[in-house]
Amino acid sequence: MQYQKTAYKLVYYPASSYALRGFVCLAFLLLILISQLFGFSHSISLIFALIVSFWGGSLFFTGALKELFRYYIGFNAFLYFSILAALGFGIMGQMDGQNVNNGWAFVSIAFTLMIANFVKAREIGQLKNSFKFMESLDNFISPSCTLITKNGSKKVFCEEVKVGDIILLKTAHRLSFDGEIVKGATLFDENLLTGNITLASKQEGDKVLAGSVNKGKDVEIKVLSSRKSSNIARVLQAVKQSENRKLIKISTLENTSFVFLCAIIFISLLLGCLFYFSYSQNSSYLPALTQACYFIMLVSPVAYMLSVLLPWRYLSGVTFKDKIKVNDINVLNRIKNSNKVFIDKTGTLTTGHLQVAEIVPAEGISKNDLMKAALSTQQNAQNIFALALKEWGIKNKMTPLKISSLELHPSYGALVRSGKDTYLAGRRTWLENKGINVPTAEEEVQKTVFYVAKNNEFLGCIYFTDRLRANAASTVKYLFNLKKKVSLISGDNTLAISAVAKKANIKEYYGNMYPTDKAAKISAEQNLGSTITMIGDGFNDILALLEADASIAFVPSNNLFTSWVDIIIKGKDFTLVKRIFDLYQKGWDTVCLNLLLTILIGLICYIVVSWDPFYGWYNFWGFFALNICIIFLNSVRLKYE
């Protein structure tokens, strides 16, 4: 199977093909070494070198040809050009008959191709995580459900259910179809689809989407879609398609290969011309061509690969300590070049934990009375409202009332008794079902609100908002200073995200967006010429993250979704986003310095060998080892900066 990404004109082959050729190159490397050490005929080494060049390097050769036909010159062309130069140097050395050590050029050919094949095998092998993720999506939606028939209920496979059938969705079960509630009322966790951390109240006649989890009572639902055509199924299918498009990422080795190749060709031609006009006495081009090939071989592709790969490797390592994991190091370049940043709200720009935003007591009721009643009802609860109320109580030094009895109804509300008084607190529907008259305000319905009553008298309501992550506002300002356009995008309602956008000083925001809507918005911006970085946190952002040119995700722990995002953040501080935007320049500067040092060391080696050609191959391997050591030291310093 051949993998291709037409947009970058790159050609890849399966990891096993590269690995097999790597081991073959290792075998021929040993054979050529034995031939050289024991003084066998140079023709034997030449035969081995020809075999390893055209079979061990066949994938790079065919890849280079296909890319050249697409007007692209990259690492494949650079590597094989260097192999041909080394092969030419060895052959011309034998034709010249003066340098008996030229056979060691064949050793460098086998060594270079061995390293290159193993590097490519590892690069392609890393794609297996993506395949594992896509396989896991097939089991994401439950394959069975409870069908209600005239004779009762029975468990069936989802494929047996038809549109119009009635199913029973039990508590804590995930819905496999889009549907409509026909009996009962409950609360649904739609966080997977919308990112909203509060539960959605649903009753008879309300539509519900596949992927939602029933957090209340058992309900009967009329099926409105098949399992494969449901909203969540379409999302999962779109994920697979997007992931397939991103499976082959442009190799790190491609970024500088063309410029580096041009540089060494220019220098080698210059050295060849200088040698021809200075030393050639018989007007033969062969010695000058030999000198040019020798310099190309001195600037080893192995040194090039290490110059490029090691800085990003150590840069990835140091970021991991800072709770940043870089899955695709090339994304740093795309992040640097992006001109628009989309940020998800809940769990990304915000922490996903509520805090008290506004206290609105009923007429004649004080704020302290309202908050003490609310805090008293939630003192033994652990829901998101209770945690926010307790935090407010600690900050304002308020202690709850002593209670004599407690009734907790998860996701709905609580009833407590303190002395002769009875307190109710929770959702609007909870209080109304208990006979409490709750004044209706349109803006309240669209916000996160907690209602409180005492002895059947409405005390008021408390508005909650999600808090920004640490340093979120300053990081957004930093992005603006980088000339990036920043937009807030969320599945939450527009009023809720407008408040968060105001806190973060973000002028552009979009609400009520499902996963497909987010991806469509990003795609539309890309069609207008924008390069997009998407920052999200969960499954409801999956399509947007895959659609974007670069993706960053806040992920609390390892899960199914850590393979498809380019960069993972496990910290809570939003300044980690700023660090990501700063990483590219540091890595790029180190790569450029490594490549410059590689060329300079190659030139020094060339001059030394020109003075003392008899020990040329001792010098070659000595300078090669020196070059690798310098590249290593220059790269490893990133780990400690």
N, C-alpha and C positions, 0 to 999 in steps of 0.2 A: 504493500500500500504506500502511495506517495502523498505526502502532505504538501499543500501549496497555499501561499497567500499572495494572490495576484497583485494586491495593492502595493506590496513592497517588492514584487518580482523575485521573491526568494523561493528556493527549491530545497525541500527537506526529504529525508527518507526515514524509515523506521529505526528506532534506537538499536534494535538487534543487528541491523545491517552494518551500522557504524561500529558496534562493539565487535562483531565478527572480524571485520577488517582490521580493527585495532589489535586483536590477538594475532592475526596473520602477520601484521607488520612487526609485532614483537618477536615472532618466530624468525622472520627474515633478518631482523636486527641482530639476533644472536648468531645466525649463520654468517652474516657479513663480518661481524666482529671476529668470529673464529677464523674466517678467511684472511682478515688483515693481520691478526696477531700471529698466525702461524705461517705467514708469508706465502699463501696460496696465490695462484695466478690471478692477476687483476681482472682477467676476463670473467672469472667465476663471480667476483664481487659485482662486476658490471651486469651480468645476467640476473643475479639476485636483485640488484637495484632496479633493473628494468621491470621485473615482475612486480616488485613492491610498489613501484611508481604507477604502473598502469592498472594493477588490480587493487592494491591497498588504497590507492588514491582515486579509484574509479568514480566514487560517489561525488567527490569534489570536482572531478573533471567534467562529468555529465551535468552536474549542477551549474558549473561555471558556463558551460556552453548554452544551456537553456536560459540562464540569466542574461547572457550576452545577446541572445536573439530577442530579448525583451529590453535591450538597451540599458542593462544594469550591470555594473561592475562592483562586486562586493568581496566578501571574505573567501568564497570559493575560488574566484579568479586570482586573488592575491596569493592564496596558498599554493595553487597549482603552478602559478608563474614562478614562485620561489623554488618549487620542486624541480621544474624544468631547468631553471638556472643552475641548481646544484648538480643535476644530472649532466648538463652541458659542460660544467666545469670539470667534472670527473672524466668525461669522455675526451674533452680537449686536452686535459692533462696527460692522458695516456697517449694521445696522438703526438703531443709535444715531446714526450719521452724524457723530460728533464726532472720532473718532480715525482719521485716514486711514492710520495704520500698522498697523492690525489685520490686514491681509492677510499680515503676516509670521508670523502664527500658522500659516498654511498651510505655510510653509517648515519650521517646526519639526515639523509632522506628517509630512511626507515624510522629513525627516532622521531622526526617531525610528524610523519604520517600517523605513527602510533599515538602520539599525544593528541593530534587533531581529531582522530576518529573517536578516541575515548571522551574528549571534551564534547563532541557533538552527540555522542550516545547519551551522555548525562543530561545535556540540554533538552533533547527530545524526550528522554525518560521522565523528566519532571512533569510532562503533560499528563501522566497517568492519574494524577490527583483530580484533574478536570473530568476524566472519564468516570472515575469513581463517584464524583459528585453527581454527574448526570444519571448514573445507574440508580443512585439513591432516590432520585426524584420520582421514579416509577412507583415506589412504595410509600410515597408521602401521603396520598389520600387512601383512606381505608377501603379495601376491596369489597367489604360487605356492609349490610345495613339491616334494619328491622322493618319489614314490609307489613302494612296493615291490610288485611283482607276481610271478607265477610265472615270467614271462619275463625278470625282472630289474627294474631300477629305471628310472623315467622321470620327467621334470619335467612337472608338470601344474598347472593352475589350482586354487586351493584349493576353488573351488565344485564341482569334479569329485570331490573326496574325500568318502567316506561314512563314517559312524560305523562303527567296526570295522576299517577299513583300516589298513594298516601303512605308516608313512612313515619316511624316513631323515632325521634331523636332524643336519646337519653342524656341525663346530666353528665358533663365532662366529655361527651363524644363530639368529634369533629364532623361537620356536615360535608357530605360528598357531592351534593347537587346544589344548584341554585333552586330556590323554592319560595313558597309562601306559607306562612303559618295559618292553619285552618282551625286549630284547637289549642287553647292554652296561651300562656304568656310567660316570657322568660327574659334572661339577660344573655347577650352574646359577646364573647371576646373576639373583636374584629382587628386586634392589633396586628395580626399577620398580614392583613390587607391594607389597613389604613394607618397603622402606627399609633393609633389612639390608645392610651393606656387605661382610659375609663371604659366601662362596659356599656354596650348599647342595649337599651330597653326595647323589646319587641313583643308585639301582641298580635291577635288575629287580624289578618289582612296585610301585615307587614311583610315586605320582601326580605329574604336572607340569602347571603351568598355562600357558595361552597368555600370551605376553608375556615369558616367561623366555628368557634367552639361554644357549646351550650354550657353556660355557667349557672343556670338557674334550675327550673323545674323541667320535667319531661314535656315535650310538645309534639304535636302532630303537624307534619309539613307536607304540602302538596308539591310534588316534584315538577320543576319547570324546565329542566334541562337534563340531558344524559350526563353520565360521569365524565365522558371525554369532551363534551362541549361546554362544560361549566366554566364559570369565570376563572376559578383557580386552575383548572386544567389548561385553559388557554395561556395562562401566565406561565405554567410549567413548560408548556410546549415552546413558548417564546424564549424561555430561559435556555432550553436545549439549543435552539437555533442560534441565539446570541453567543452561547458558549462555543459552539462549533466555529463561529466566525472568528473567535478570539483564541482558538486553540494554538495556532502558530503565531507566536509573538516575534517581532523582529529581534534578531540576535544582538546581544551587546557587541559582538565582534564586528558587526556590520557598520557601526556608527563612524569608525575612523579608518576602515580598511582601504577605501578608495584613495583618500588623501595620503595615507601612509605609503600605499603602492606607488603613487605618482612621485612622492618624495624620493623613495629609494631608486626608482628608475632614473630620475633626473640626476641623482648623485652618481649612480653607477655609470651612466653614459658620460658624465663629466670626467670621472676617473679614467674610464676607458680611452677617452679622447686625449687626456693628458699623457697617459702611458704611451699611446700610439705616436704622438708627436714628439715625445721626449726620449723614448727608448727604442722604438721600433726602427731597426736598421734595414730590414729587407722588405719594407712596405707590406708586410703581412698583417691582416686584420686579426688573425687568430690569437696572438698574445693579448692584444687590447680587449678583445671580446672575452677572453679568459679572465682578465682582471675585473671586467664589469660583472661577470657572473659570480666571481668570488665575493665581491662586496655584497651583492644581493643575498648570497648564501650566509654571509657574516651577520646580516640583520635578520636573524632567525625568526621564522613564523612562531616558534615556541616562545621566544622572548616577547613577540607581539601579543600572543594570546595571554600570557601572564601579565603583561603590562596593562591590558584592558580588563581582564577578569579579576585580578587580585584586589584592586581598589574597591570595586563594587562589592566584592565578597566581604572584605573587612568593614566596609561602610554598612553593609547589611547587618553584620554582627554587632557593631556598636549601637545601631538603632534598636536592635532587639532588646538590649539592656534598658533602653529608654521606653520599653513597651511598644515599640513600633516594629512590625515585621514586614519586610519588603518581599513580596512574592515575585514581582516582575520589576527588576532594577531599571529597565528601559522606560518605565513609566515616569521616572523622575524628569526625563527630558520632555515628555508630553505635558507633565504638570507645569514645568517652567514655561512652555510655549502656549499653554491654555489662556484664553482671554475671558472665559466666563466660568464661575464656580457656582454650582447648585448645591445647596445644603438642606438636608432633611431636618425637620424640627425635633420631634420626640425621640429622645435617645441619642441624638447627634448634637445639634446645637444646644439642646436642653438635656438635663440629666435623666428625665423620665420619672422624676419624683415631684409630687405636688407641694406647693406652699400656699399659705393663706395670702390672697391678693386683696380682697375687699370684704368688709363686714357690713352687712345691710340689715339692721334690726327693724322689726315692725314698729309702727307708731306707738309711742309710749314705752318702748323697751330699750334698755341701755345696751351698749355693745358688750360690756362686761357680763351682764346677765345672759346674753345670747351665747357668748363664747364659753362661759362656765357650764352652761347646759350642754352645749355641743361637746366640750371636752369630757364632761362626766359620762356621756353616753358611749364614748369611744376609748375610755381609759384602759379597757381590757381587750381591745381589738387591735388587729395588725394590718388593716387594709390601708390603701394609699391615703384616704382621707384622715384616718386615725393618726397615722405617722405625721402628717402635716400639722394636725391640730396639737399633737403632743409637743412638736417642735416649737409651735407658737406659744404654748403654755409655758414651756421652760424659759423661752426668751422673755416673756412678759411676767414671769414669776406668779403664774396662776395655778392653783391647785384644784383638782376636781372635787365634786361633792362625794360624800360617802354614800354608797348605794347598798340597798338591801336585797335587790334582785336584778338579774340581767338576762335579757333575751337577745342573742345575736342572730341575725338573719343575713348570712354572708351575701354580699353584693346588693342587698336591698337596704338594710338599715338596722337600727338597734332600739330596743325598748328597755328602759331602766326605771327603777323606783328608788327614790331617796326620801325617806320619811313618808309623808302622805302624798308626795308629788310623783307624777308619772311623766317621764320625758321620752320623746320620740325624736329620732334624728336619722336622716338618710335621704333617699331619693324622693322626688315629688310623688311618684306613684305609690310609694310605701306609705307616706303620710296620708294621701288621699284615700287609700284603701282602709285606713284606720279612722276615717271620718273627719280628717282635718281639712279645713278650707284653706288652700294655698293660693294666694294671689298669683295670677298668671301674668308674666311679662315676657314678651317675645325674645328680648335679648337674653333672658335667663335660660330659656329653653336651649339656646345655641352655645351656652357656656357650661363650664364644669361647676356645678352648684351643689351645695349641701344644705338641706332644709331642716329646721329645728322647731319643735313644738313642746309645750308644757301644759298638761291637763287639758288637752284638746284645744289649746290656744296657740296660734301660730306666733312664734317668737322672731322669726326672720330667717335670712339665708346668708350663707358664707360662700364667697367666690374663691375658686382656687386657680392657680396658674402653675405651669411647669417652670422650673428655674433654669436659668442659663448655666451651661458648664463653666467651670472656672476659666476666666480670661477669654471667654467667647467673644465679647464685644471688642476687646483690644485686638484679637486675632482677625476679626472681620475688618477692623480699621487697617490692619497691616495688609490685608489682601487688597483693599481699596488703594493703598499706597503703591502696591505693585501694579496698579492699573488693571486690576481684575474686576469684572462686573460680578456682583454677588446677588444671588436670588435664593429666597427661602421657598421650599417646596414641601408639601405635606398632605397626607390624607385627612388631617383634622379639618374642622370647619374654619372658614375664612376669618371669623371674628377671633377665634382662639389664636391663630398664627399671626394675626395682625399685631396683637399685643406683644408677642415674642419678637417679631420683626422690629417693632419700635424700640424694644430694650436693646437689641443688637445693632440698631441704626441701619437696618436693611430696608431699602425703599421698595424693592420689588419682591412680591411674594405671591404664591399660588396655593389655594386650598382645595379641599374636597377631591383630591386626586388619588385614584387607585394606581396600582403598579403599572398598568398599561398606559395610563394617562401621563405618568412621570416619564416613561420611556419615550412616548410620542412627543412630549414637550422638548426633551433633549434632542431627539432626532430632527425636529423642526428647526431648532437653533443651529444644529450642525449643517443643515441644508442651506442656511443663510451664511455659512462660512465660519461659524464659531468653532473653536476647539474647547471641549467641555471637560471639566473636572467635576465629578459627582462625589459628594461626601454623605454617606448614609450610615445605617446601623443594623438593618435586619432584612427579613424576607420581603417586606413590603417595598423595599428599595431595590430589589434584586435586578429587575429589568433595567432600571435607570442606571445602576452601577455597571451593568454589562454593556449598555448602549453607549455610555460615555467614553471619551477617549482615554480618560484616566479615572480610576475608582479608588476611593479611600473609605474604609468602614470602621466604625467603632464597634468592636466585638468583645463582649465581656469574657468569653471563654471559647475554646476550640469547639466548633460545631460544623455542620454540613456546609456552611456557607463560606468557610475561610479559604477555600481553594479558588473561588472564582473572582475574588477581589484582588486588585493589584497590591494594595497596601492595607495592613491591618493595624489598628490602634487598640491597645488593651488598657490604656490609661484613661483618666477622667478629665485631665486638663486639656482644654482646647488648644493651648499653645503648642501641643505636639503636632498639630496641623501646620503651624508656622515652621517648625523644625523640618518637616517634610519638604516644604517649599524652598528651604535653604540647603537641602542635602545635595542637590544636583551639582551646584557649582563646585563644592568641595571635592566630590568624586571626579568631576570632569577635569579639574586642575591637576589632580594626581595622575590621571590617565595621560594627559598631555605631557607632563614632566617625565613619566616613565618612557613614553615613546621617543621623546627628545634624547633622553639618556641612552636608549637603545641604539639610536643612530650615531650618537657621539662615540659610544664604546665600539661600535662597528668600524667607524673611521680610524680610531686609535689602533684597533687590532689590524686593520688594513695597512697602516703605516709601519707598525712593528714587524709584520710579516714581510713587508717589502724590504726591510733592512736585513732580515734573517730568514729567508724562505725555507731553509733546511728544517727549521723547527716550526714550520707554519702550523702544523696540526696540533702541536702542543700549545701553541699560542691561541689557536682557534678555540679549543675546549677550555683553556684557562680563562680567556676573555668571556666565553659563554657563561661559565660558572660565575665570574665576577658580575656580569650583567644581571643574571638571575638573582644574585644576592642583593644588588642595589635595588632592583625592582621590588623585591620582597620587603626590604627595609623601608623604602619609600611608601609602600602600600600599607604595611602593618601599622605605621604610625597613626593611621586613621582610627585604629582601634583604641588608641589611648588619648586622642585629642578631645 
